[in-house]
């Protein structure tokens, strides 16, 4: 017999938009364009779950317990440098 499925109540769009610094209208538009990703995972050592919401280099993670955000963090990913830049090419005048 399998374990019962726990319903997960994600924060509404207004909350997620605010956490990413967007208006709700912008958030919904980006989500329709598949530019925003939202995922969930079980929280370690808790009955809650972790929601991860990403738009570009902005990532918001929150731990949700009984429908309430009990812990959250916003991160900004930094780009990687690709070693030495290619040499500049001069074009004849």
N, C-alpha and C positions, 0 to 999 in steps of 0.2 A: 504494500500500500504506500502511496506517495504522501509526502508532507503536504499539509494544506497550504494553499497560496496565500501569502500575506498581501493585502491590498496596499499599494503604494500611492500615497497622495502627494503628487509633485506640487511644489510651490506654483502659484498661478503666474501667468505671463507678466503681470505687472511687477511682481517681486523679482523675477529673473531679469527683466528688462532693467529695473532699477539697479540691481547688483552689477550689471554690465555697463551701466552709465548710458542707457538708451531710453528713449520714450517707448511706450508700449506699442505704438504704431510702427516704429522702426524695427523693434524686436520681432513683431509678427511678420513684417515684410522680409526681413533677413531669414527668418525661419522658413517661410514659403520658398525662398530662393536656395534653401539648404545650406546657408552660410552659418547657421547656428546649429550646434549639435548638443543634445541633452541626453545624458546616460545616467543609469543608476547602478549601484552595487551595494551589497550588504555591508554595513559598518562593522568593523572588527571590534569585538568586546562590547557591543551594544545591541539593543533590540531595534535600533533605527537603521537607516540606510543613507548612503552618500549619493548626492546628486551632483553631477559635474556638467557645467554648461560652458561651452566654448564658442567664441566668435573671434576668428583671426588669432591674434596672439593673446587675447584676454581669456582667462579661465577663472570661473567662479566654482568653488566647491563648498557644499554645505552638508552638514549632517542633520537629517530630519528625524525627529522622534515624536510620535503622536501628532503629526501634522505641523510641528513647530520647528523652526530652524534653531538648533541648539549650539551650533558651531559653524563658522564659515571663514573662508579665505579667498582672496582674489590674488591671482598671479598674472604676470605678464611675461610671456616667453620672449627670449632674446634670440635674434638671428645668429646663425653661425657664419663665421668668416671663412671664405674658401681659399685659404692659404695665400700665396703670393698672387697679386693681381697680374693679368697679362700685360706684356710690354705695350707701350703706346706705339701706334703706327703713324708715321708722318706721311702725309700725302704730298706729292709734288705740287708746287704752285703753278 
